[in-house]
Amino acid sequence: MAADVEKYSRLDTPSQEAVQADLVQVLEEAAVLSGLDRTTWARQPQGDQEFAVLPLKAPEAVVLGGFVRNLAKQLAERNANLDEGRRMRLKLGIDFGVARTAALGHSGPAPVNVARFLSAPQLRRVLEGIDSTDLVVIISNGLYQDVVRLRGEDEGLDPARYVRVHVEQKEFSGYGWIHVPEHDPQELEPFLDPAPAADDGASAPATVATHHVERIEGGIVHFGNGDAANTITKNYR
């Protein structure tokens, strides 16, 4: 899972230091309110961004549901009554998969995917275009299919509140799903790609192919780039 601060480079040095402290604080508060233990996360701060690998036992539906909602609330409280230039607004990218410790951070497809999703121009345009939000979220197609559609009801995850986008960044090409807490999907449409042609495999959400599994144990969520002690995989049985 990657949490990235909008327009961080435009801040002066004292403001950057304050934003870094506030980023850690809102992530901590959102985790506590959601029943998640941040002391078990393998974290690496990166200035305007934090990366974390969650343990296998971390419930993905809680991360996508309660944690995202609480993060949006904490950001709103932090930004209340601040002028536009002092608001802290975040892009949040989430995926699960393999992450291995490497000399400069992580290797494996999931960290790369998260970085590419976080850099998606559609995500940037949504955050820039919807001034009434402080948080925009993009998740991988795998998380959408296996968690939001199949197991998200108990955490209040509504598949209809996510909008699919095709992301092309460097050598990466794939589908992600954008969600803005407390906003209807229709509000996102002006900032997204035109509707794909019917024959390119990009059908509507109801007809997207999915993996049907009997049981899923554990998972991993990524916030940026960082260190992790172990290889973490998603196991389907």
N, C-alpha and C positions, 0 to 999 in steps of 0.2 A: 504494500500500500504506500502510495507516495502523496504527501501533502506539500503543495507548492504555493508560495505566497505570490500574489499578483503584483507586478511592478515594483518588486523589491529593489532592483538596481537603481531606481530613481530616488531612493531615500538617502539622506545623509547618514553619516556613521552612527551618531547617537540614536537615530530613528531605527536603523537596522538592528542595533543591539536590543532595543526595546521590542521590536517585532519578533526577533528570535525568542526572547523570553516569553512573549505572549503566545507564540505558536506552541511552544512546549506546554504552557499552562492550559490552553484550550484543548489540546490533545489529551492531556492528563485528566482534565475534568470530564471530558466526554467519555473516556474509558471507564472512569470510576462510576459515573452515572449509568453506564451500560453493563456493569458487572464484569468488565474486562480488567485483567491484571497487567499493567504496563511493565511491571518488573520482570515479567517473563518474555517480553518482546526483545528481540535482537535489533537494537536501534543504532542508527548513525545519522546524526545531524549533518546538514550540508548548507548551512547559512540560511538560504531562503526556502529550504526544503528539509523534511525529515523522512527517512526511510526506516521501515521496520519489518522484520519477519516475525509473524506471530507463531506460537506453538501449534502443533498439530491438533491439539484439543480445542483450540479456539473455535467457537461456533460461527461459521460464515454468515448465517442468517442474522445473528446478533450484530456482527460487524456492519453488514449492509443495511440493517434496520435501525436498531437502537443507537448504535454508535454514530451513524451518519446523522440521525435526527438530533442527537444530543450535541454533536459538533456544530450543527447549524444553529442551535439555540445558544451555545456558548459564544459563538462568533457574534450573534446578534446582540447579546448582552455586552460583550466587549466593545462593540462598535456603536452602541447606543449613544446618541447625542454628540458623536464625533463628526467633524467636517469631512468632506469627501477625501481629502488628501491623507487623512489619518486612519481611515478604515483599513482593516486587515481582511482581505478576501482571498479565498483559497480555491485551488483546483485539487481534486482528490482522485487519484487513479488506483484501482484495485484489481488484482488478479490472483490466481493461485497456480501453483506449479512447482517446478524444480528451481532451487537456488543453492548454489555452492559457493563457499568462501573462496575468494581469489585474491591475488596480490593487491589489486586496487579496488576491491569491493566484492561484487558478486559476478559469477558466471551462471549461465543457464537461460532458458527462454523466458521465464516469467519476469525477471528483472528487466530484461530488454523490452518485453511487451509493455510493461508498466510505463517505462520511460517514453515509449512511442505513443501510447495512449495519452499520457499527460501532455505531450507536445502537439496533440491533434489541434489543427486550426479551428475545427468546429467547437471544441471545448473552450478555447480562448474567446471565440466570438460570442458564445453563449454568456460567458461571465462578463464580457464587456457590454453586451447588449441588454442584459437583464439587471438593471441597477438595483432592483429591490432584493436581490439575493447576495449573500456573502460566501456562498459555497456552491460549486458545481462538481458533480461526481461522474466519472466514467468507469465502467467495469467491463471486464472481458466478456466475450460471448459465452465462454464456458461457465462463468459465474452466473450470468443471466439465465442460461438454460438449466443448469443443475441446481441452483440455489433459489433464485427469484421465482422462476416458474414452478419448480417442483417442491420446494421446501420452505417457501418464504411466508406462507399465510400466517403462521403463529407470530411472526415478527412484523406483521403489517406491511409486507412487501407486495406491492401491486404491480404486476408485469406491465399493465397499461400505462404506468407513469414513467416508463423508460422509452427513450427514442433511440433507434439503432442508427449508427453512422458507420461509414466505411472510412477507415484511417489508413493513409499511406504516408509513411515517414521513413526516409532513407530506404533500406531494403525491406522494411516491414510493410505488410499489407494484410489487413484483417478488419473484422467488425467489432465494434464496441457499442456500449449502451450508455447514453447520457441521462442523468437524472438530476433534477433541481428540486430540493426539498421545498414543500409548500407551494409549488408552481405546477400548473397544468402543462402537459407535453406540448399543447398547441402554442404555448408561449415561446417554445424553443425553435419552432419550425422556421421562422424568418432567418435564423442564423446557421441553418444546417444546409446540407447538400440538396440539390434537386432530387426528386423521387427517382430511384434507379429504374432502368428498363426492366420489363417483366422477365426477359430471357437471360438476365445476368446472374441469376441465383439469389438476388437480394429481395426476396419476397417479404410480405408483411409479417409482423411478429407471430401471428397465429399459425403461420405455415412454416416457420423456421424449423429446420431439422434439429433434433435434440438427442442427447444420449440418455437412454433409460437405464437406471441402475437400481439395484435392489437395496444397496446400503452404501453409505459413504462414511468413511472414518477419517476424521481429522481434516486439516487443510492449512493453507498458508495464504496470508494476505500481505501485500507489499506496499510500503510507503517510500518510494524513492530508490536510492542506492546505498548499500551499506554492508556491514559485516554480519555473518551468521556462523555459528559454530559447526553446524551440521548441514548435510544435504537434506532437503525437505521435499517430499514428494506427495502427490495426491494419489491415494490408493482407491481403486474401484474393485469391489468384490461382488 
